[in-house]
Amino acid sequence: MSQASTSSRGFSGATPWSILIVQWATRRRIAISLVGFTSLVLINVFVVRNIPCNPTLVTNPQVALSLAVIAIGLMIRTWSAGTLNKSREVTATGPYAIVRNPLYIGSFLMMVGFCVMCHDWGTLLFAAGPVTWLYWIQIRVEEERLSQLFPSQWPAYMKSVPRFIPRQLTGQAFHGWSLSMWWRNREYRALGASLLSLAAIYGWYWLSQV
């Protein structure tokens, strides 16, 4: 998640039908992503008979790369969630001093890491295509809502901090993180989901060897 939730005012001048589609898709983006990824994994298991990497074999370059990308994504999410004060202020410390959407960057890196671990290029294309488009819509909606929630703060923040690609590292990037905020934002769920996913991939690999 980022600094605000979905709003029907996400796109100025949008038609009623497009607003309804945006609302439906963004509110169910996690469910859509899970259904899509699960379907593709099942196709790989039972139709394509794809064999994933063994996630415990860290000497394998592909496994090492996958684990590194997942870990970096998880660290970015942890850093972000421990800083983010949702819908109460424009958070401009921690990673939010560098980019406006660090949580989404972390999530995307994690998705890529798991896709590479699974030898699953179809799912990687799904993550790079429909899922990325869905989250791009969500980002646009959230930014519109933030501009209305914080009309005196958001324009200056948006002008000085890029969406995704950092321009500079400021001292504010090293301030504002707290374990209580990380817990309040329930980021422990991302850590738990990552561990469960690695265990599931190992189970998938083990069954493929039987």
SULPE-V456929 format. One record per residue. N is the residue number from 0. RES is the residue in one letter. OMEGA is omega in radians with two decimals (NA if undefined). NEAR is the number of other ideal C-beta (glycine too) atoms within 10 Angstrom. D_FIRST is the distance of its C-alpha to the first C-alpha in Angstrom with 1 decimal. Layout:
# SULPE-V456929
n->N res->RES omega->OMEGA near->NEAR d_first->D_FIRST
n->N res->RES omega->OMEGA near->NEAR d_first->D_FIRST
This chain:
# SULPE-V456929
n->0 res->M omega->3.04 near->18 d_first->0.0
n->1 res->S omega->-2.90 near->20 d_first->3.8
n->2 res->Q omega->3.13 near->25 d_first->6.9
n->3 res->A omega->3.11 near->20 d_first->7.7
n->4 res->S omega->-3.05 near->14 d_first->7.9
n->5 res->T omega->3.10 near->18 d_first->10.2
n->6 res->S omega->3.11 near->18 d_first->13.7
n->7 res->S omega->3.14 near->14 d_first->17.0
n->8 res->R omega->-3.01 near->13 d_first->18.0
n->9 res->G omega->-3.11 near->21 d_first->15.7
n->10 res->F omega->3.11 near->15 d_first->18.8
n->11 res->S omega->3.10 near->6 d_first->22.0
n->12 res->G omega->-3.13 near->5 d_first->25.0
n->13 res->A omega->3.10 near->14 d_first->23.4
n->14 res->T omega->3.12 near->9 d_first->25.6
n->15 res->P omega->-3.13 near->8 d_first->25.0
n->16 res->W omega->-3.14 near->8 d_first->24.7
n->17 res->S omega->3.08 near->12 d_first->22.1
n->18 res->I omega->3.12 near->16 d_first->20.0
n->19 res->L omega->3.12 near->12 d_first->20.5
n->20 res->I omega->3.13 near->13 d_first->19.4
n->21 res->V omega->3.13 near->21 d_first->16.2
n->22 res->Q omega->-3.11 near->15 d_first->15.5
n->23 res->W omega->-3.05 near->11 d_first->16.5
n->24 res->A omega->-3.07 near->17 d_first->14.8
n->25 res->T omega->3.11 near->22 d_first->11.2
n->26 res->R omega->-3.11 near->13 d_first->11.5
n->27 res->R omega->-3.04 near->13 d_first->12.8
n->28 res->R omega->-3.14 near->16 d_first->11.0
n->29 res->I omega->3.12 near->11 d_first->10.5
n->30 res->A omega->3.12 near->9 d_first->14.1
n->31 res->I omega->3.13 near->16 d_first->15.4
n->32 res->S omega->-3.12 near->18 d_first->14.2
n->33 res->L omega->3.13 near->11 d_first->15.7
n->34 res->V omega->-3.14 near->11 d_first->18.8
n->35 res->G omega->-3.13 near->16 d_first->19.3
n->36 res->F omega->-3.14 near->20 d_first->19.0
n->37 res->T omega->3.13 near->10 d_first->21.1
n->38 res->S omega->-3.13 near->12 d_first->23.7
n->39 res->L omega->3.10 near->21 d_first->24.1
n->40 res->V omega->3.12 near->20 d_first->24.5
n->41 res->L omega->3.07 near->10 d_first->27.1
n->42 res->I omega->3.13 near->14 d_first->28.9
n->43 res->N omega->-3.09 near->19 d_first->29.1
n->44 res->V omega->-2.95 near->16 d_first->30.4
n->45 res->F omega->-3.11 near->9 d_first->33.0
n->46 res->V omega->-3.11 near->8 d_first->33.9
n->47 res->V omega->-3.09 near->12 d_first->33.4
n->48 res->R omega->3.13 near->8 d_first->34.0
n->49 res->N omega->3.11 near->19 d_first->31.8
n->50 res->I omega->-3.13 near->15 d_first->31.9
n->51 res->P omega->3.02 near->23 d_first->28.9
n->52 res->C omega->2.99 near->20 d_first->29.3
n->53 res->N omega->-3.05 near->17 d_first->30.2
n->54 res->P omega->3.11 near->22 d_first->27.3
n->55 res->T omega->-3.10 near->11 d_first->29.8
n->56 res->L omega->-3.01 near->12 d_first->32.0
n->57 res->V omega->3.09 near->12 d_first->30.5
n->58 res->T omega->3.06 near->6 d_first->33.6
n->59 res->N omega->-3.09 near->14 d_first->32.7
n->60 res->P omega->-3.13 near->8 d_first->31.2
n->61 res->Q omega->3.09 near->12 d_first->28.8
n->62 res->V omega->-3.14 near->18 d_first->27.5
n->63 res->A omega->3.12 near->13 d_first->27.4
n->64 res->L omega->-3.12 near->14 d_first->25.4
n->65 res->S omega->-3.13 near->25 d_first->22.9
n->66 res->L omega->3.13 near->18 d_first->22.4
n->67 res->A omega->-3.14 near->13 d_first->22.2
n->68 res->V omega->3.10 near->20 d_first->19.4
n->69 res->I omega->-3.12 near->23 d_first->17.4
n->70 res->A omega->3.12 near->14 d_first->18.2
n->71 res->I omega->3.11 near->15 d_first->17.2
n->72 res->G omega->3.14 near->23 d_first->13.8
n->73 res->L omega->3.11 near->20 d_first->13.4
n->74 res->M omega->3.10 near->13 d_first->14.8
n->75 res->I omega->3.10 near->21 d_first->12.6
n->76 res->R omega->3.12 near->26 d_first->9.5
n->77 res->T omega->3.10 near->19 d_first->11.8
n->78 res->W omega->-3.10 near->21 d_first->12.9
n->79 res->S omega->-3.08 near->28 d_first->9.7
n->80 res->A omega->3.11 near->26 d_first->8.7
n->81 res->G omega->-3.12 near->20 d_first->12.3
n->82 res->T omega->-2.96 near->24 d_first->12.4
n->83 res->L omega->3.05 near->27 d_first->9.6
n->84 res->N omega->-2.93 near->16 d_first->11.3
n->85 res->K omega->2.98 near->15 d_first->9.0
n->86 res->S omega->3.11 near->12 d_first->11.3
n->87 res->R omega->3.14 near->10 d_first->14.3
n->88 res->E omega->2.97 near->12 d_first->14.8
n->89 res->V omega->-3.11 near->19 d_first->14.1
n->90 res->T omega->-3.09 near->21 d_first->13.1
n->91 res->A omega->3.08 near->19 d_first->15.6
n->92 res->T omega->-3.11 near->17 d_first->16.3
n->93 res->G omega->-3.13 near->22 d_first->15.5
n->94 res->P omega->3.13 near->27 d_first->13.8
n->95 res->Y omega->3.01 near->25 d_first->12.8
n->96 res->A omega->-3.09 near->24 d_first->16.6
n->97 res->I omega->3.10 near->18 d_first->16.8
n->98 res->V omega->-3.08 near->20 d_first->14.1
n->99 res->R omega->-3.03 near->26 d_first->11.7
n->100 res->N omega->-3.09 near->24 d_first->8.9
n->101 res->P omega->3.12 near->24 d_first->9.4
n->102 res->L omega->3.14 near->23 d_first->6.3
n->103 res->Y omega->3.09 near->23 d_first->7.2
n->104 res->I omega->3.11 near->22 d_first->10.7
n->105 res->G omega->-3.14 near->24 d_first->10.6
n->106 res->S omega->-3.12 near->22 d_first->9.4
n->107 res->F omega->3.10 near->20 d_first->12.2
n->108 res->L omega->3.11 near->20 d_first->14.7
n->109 res->M omega->3.12 near->23 d_first->14.3
n->110 res->M omega->3.14 near->23 d_first->15.0
n->111 res->V omega->3.14 near->18 d_first->17.9
n->112 res->G omega->3.13 near->22 d_first->19.3
n->113 res->F omega->3.12 near->26 d_first->19.5
n->114 res->C omega->3.12 near->22 d_first->21.1
n->115 res->V omega->3.11 near->21 d_first->23.6
n->116 res->M omega->-3.07 near->23 d_first->24.4
n->117 res->C omega->-3.04 near->27 d_first->25.2
n->118 res->H omega->-2.94 near->16 d_first->27.5
n->119 res->D omega->-3.08 near->21 d_first->25.6
n->120 res->W omega->3.07 near->11 d_first->25.7
n->121 res->G omega->3.10 near->15 d_first->25.2
n->122 res->T omega->3.08 near->24 d_first->21.8
n->123 res->L omega->3.08 near->17 d_first->21.1
n->124 res->L omega->3.08 near->13 d_first->22.1
n->125 res->F omega->3.12 near->19 d_first->19.9
n->126 res->A omega->-3.10 near->23 d_first->16.9
n->127 res->A omega->-3.10 near->14 d_first->18.3
n->128 res->G omega->-3.06 near->10 d_first->19.2
n->129 res->P omega->-3.10 near->14 d_first->17.8
n->130 res->V omega->3.11 near->20 d_first->14.4
n->131 res->T omega->3.11 near->14 d_first->14.1
n->132 res->W omega->-3.12 near->11 d_first->15.5
n->133 res->L omega->-3.14 near->18 d_first->13.1
n->134 res->Y omega->3.06 near->20 d_first->10.0
n->135 res->W omega->3.06 near->13 d_first->12.3
n->136 res->I omega->-3.13 near->18 d_first->13.0
n->137 res->Q omega->3.12 near->22 d_first->9.4
n->138 res->I omega->3.12 near->17 d_first->9.4
n->139 res->R omega->3.13 near->15 d_first->12.9
n->140 res->V omega->-3.11 near->23 d_first->12.2
n->141 res->E omega->-3.14 near->22 d_first->9.7
n->142 res->E omega->3.09 near->18 d_first->12.2
n->143 res->E omega->-3.12 near->19 d_first->15.0
n->144 res->R omega->3.12 near->20 d_first->13.8
n->145 res->L omega->3.11 near->21 d_first->13.3
n->146 res->S omega->3.11 near->16 d_first->16.8
n->147 res->Q omega->3.10 near->11 d_first->18.1
n->148 res->L omega->-3.05 near->16 d_first->16.7
n->149 res->F omega->-3.05 near->18 d_first->17.9
n->150 res->P omega->-3.12 near->9 d_first->20.8
n->151 res->S omega->-3.08 near->7 d_first->22.6
n->152 res->Q omega->-2.98 near->14 d_first->19.9
n->153 res->W omega->-3.11 near->20 d_first->17.6
n->154 res->P omega->-3.14 near->11 d_first->20.4
n->155 res->A omega->3.11 near->12 d_first->21.6
n->156 res->Y omega->-3.13 near->18 d_first->18.3
n->157 res->M omega->-3.12 near->15 d_first->17.6
n->158 res->K omega->-3.04 near->8 d_first->21.2
n->159 res->S omega->-3.07 near->13 d_first->21.2
n->160 res->V omega->-3.13 near->20 d_first->17.9
n->161 res->P omega->-3.14 near->14 d_first->17.3
n->162 res->R omega->-2.96 near->14 d_first->14.3
n->163 res->F omega->-3.01 near->12 d_first->14.7
n->164 res->I omega->-3.10 near->8 d_first->18.2
n->165 res->P omega->3.06 near->15 d_first->19.2
n->166 res->R omega->-3.12 near->10 d_first->22.4
n->167 res->Q omega->3.09 near->10 d_first->23.3
n->168 res->L omega->-3.12 near->10 d_first->22.6
n->169 res->T omega->3.13 near->15 d_first->23.0
n->170 res->G omega->3.14 near->8 d_first->24.0
n->171 res->Q omega->-3.13 near->15 d_first->20.9
n->172 res->A omega->-3.08 near->20 d_first->18.9
n->173 res->F omega->-3.12 near->11 d_first->20.7
n->174 res->H omega->2.93 near->12 d_first->20.0
n->175 res->G omega->-3.09 near->19 d_first->17.7
n->176 res->W omega->3.05 near->18 d_first->16.4
n->177 res->S omega->3.12 near->12 d_first->17.3
n->178 res->L omega->-3.14 near->8 d_first->17.3
n->179 res->S omega->3.10 near->8 d_first->17.0
n->180 res->M omega->3.08 near->18 d_first->13.7
n->181 res->W omega->3.14 near->20 d_first->12.4
n->182 res->W omega->-3.13 near->12 d_first->14.0
n->183 res->R omega->3.11 near->14 d_first->12.8
n->184 res->N omega->3.03 near->21 d_first->9.1
n->185 res->R omega->-3.14 near->10 d_first->10.6
n->186 res->E omega->3.05 near->22 d_first->9.9
n->187 res->Y omega->3.11 near->12 d_first->13.4
n->188 res->R omega->3.11 near->10 d_first->12.3
n->189 res->A omega->3.10 near->19 d_first->11.3
n->190 res->L omega->3.12 near->13 d_first->14.7
n->191 res->G omega->3.14 near->10 d_first->16.5
n->192 res->A omega->3.12 near->12 d_first->15.3
n->193 res->S omega->3.13 near->18 d_first->16.4
n->194 res->L omega->3.10 near->10 d_first->19.7
n->195 res->L omega->3.14 near->10 d_first->20.3
n->196 res->S omega->3.10 near->18 d_first->19.7
n->197 res->L omega->3.10 near->17 d_first->22.2
n->198 res->A omega->3.13 near->11 d_first->24.6
n->199 res->A omega->3.10 near->15 d_first->24.4
n->200 res->I omega->3.10 near->20 d_first->25.2
n->201 res->Y omega->3.10 near->16 d_first->28.1
n->202 res->G omega->3.08 near->11 d_first->29.3
n->203 res->W omega->3.13 near->18 d_first->29.2
n->204 res->Y omega->-3.11 near->18 d_first->31.2
n->205 res->W omega->3.13 near->10 d_first->33.6
n->206 res->L omega->-3.14 near->10 d_first->34.4
n->207 res->S omega->-3.13 near->13 d_first->35.0
n->208 res->Q omega->-3.09 near->7 d_first->37.7
n->209 res->V omega->NA near->4 d_first->39.5
